[in-house]
Amino acid sequence: MSELTADDVKKVASLARLTLAEGDVARYQEQLGNVLNYVDRLDEVDTTDVEPMAHAIETVNVFRQDEPRDSLDREQALANAPQTDGTYFLVPAILDEG
């Protein structure tokens, strides 16, 4: 892999919307270079007989079946609300009335 330049680090920082002090660029240049060199090592692994997969481990759907059921009545729904008028949840206004 080609060496990571200071301009490369600045571009990555810009894309991540980070502001780096000039003194940090050299440090991150070395650290990011080490990460990329480590990732390059993965190219050395023989994956000829490895089937591509979406996850590293087998996943199982743990969701319950989506079956209709009775909903909470109003009193139960409002029971733990910080503020209510007995009919609705009361929340602070977030929009101006202008």
Secondary structure, 3 states (H helix, E strand, C coil): CCCCCHHHHHHHHHHCCCCCCHHHHHHHHHHHHHHHHHHHHHHHCCCCCCCCCCCCCCCCCCCCCCCCCCCCCHHHHHCCCCCECCCCECCCCCCCCC
